[in-house]
């Protein structure tokens, strides 16, 4: 036992030493004490594939049969919350609505220890439910201007900065370092890397689709090296957008053929070469009239089911960008948009603001199932994908 503790101490020392070698100097502090094994588990929540896929499938089906419709719909929601600790409003959402995911913003984050404690409290509530399904806890830690808690986590370099260096290995090392930091504070999915081509706002690796593809691939490898879930965004690509989706919708006049030879290349590469249950794909809110003249991508069956599922063969979890954004909310009520997104093929709807809107969306999804507007088979398809991903979190014990 002493030898094992010594080896674990060496492992922690090596982690800290390696972190110190990164050019962007994004160190994390790791406490060591007599319960070093516990601390290592807190530092890095293991995300390991099921050794026996057949057993994993059996577990998913068994769990699915036990779940109520309300629990299933809860798993299909990721929400933003307010506050930096467990509050009555958060407890109500967790206990009454069984939400499956939380996204953190600066409004939830003061320092590493506070975020770590908050994450543990949220997971503890989820694990006290009968089904003991862990939460997705997410954040947007892209680097550059899109980084959270900059006073408590050294911001990573922007993707543009990494791309301009021409150093593909830097993308991998940066992702590894981000993953280490997020593991420590209890976050299990990062909404990065940005797979958009030429977004011209420091968020894209390049305006060359082939270069973006390689950088995104290396970033994906970095997250997988550290066993953190990641998310490719914003499908099918928003690099050509003229308007910020937070404000309004952009219409992209591009043929499907050109879309395949440009924006889709990074997504296509990662989907084809990697385990699809290790990452999500976030769908943006732009409109592509050549593919779907009526709907934003996040609400489009032609884009989500037609291209992403059927043509690119993505078998993992699809999540919307925030449905509170002006590109959607200006033209659709949240309840309509939520139902349409699910019928289009989305697995998780993301609603980052306003508890009442989150509750309204949930109720309308439930009512749509009861009316037959959404089939329960359609709900089950999504929950299977979500559970497959969550089984990798190894927190059922």
Order of alpha helices (4+ residues) and beta strands (2+ residues): alpha-alpha-alpha-alpha-beta-alpha-beta-alpha-beta-alpha-alpha-beta-alpha-beta-alpha-alpha-beta-beta-alpha-alpha-beta-alpha-alpha
